[in-house]
Amino acid sequence: MLNLMQLKVGQKLQLRDGRLGEIVENFGDGIWVQLRFASENGEMDPGDDGELIHCEEIAGLAEKE
């Protein structure tokens, strides 16, 4: 079980739908994080303001490359 309270900005998460996102904000409530997503070339898009992600959408930490 992933503890969202311990996640830090910059960590990468794998979502259940297959997307890979990077935490841009953790609200500290254990339920919501804001992620930005990789562009088509696989790099994180610095222009992406992010999307709110609910804990049930998260599969786990992304594996290190």
Phi, psi and omega in degrees: 000130181274128179266103182297336180295336184264355182286145183244154174303135179101339178290149181255139181238146173261129179266160180297334180275004176098348180287151176249128181228158178246133181291125174252341174201137173243119186282352175075015180261356180078006184236320186239141168225157175252126181241148166250156190244158178291142175280183183298333179275001177092353179271149175292135183274108182295342178274354180281119179286345176102173182221138176289132182236129178277149184305328182288347178274349187268127177276325180160187176292143176288144177290144178292142181276000000 
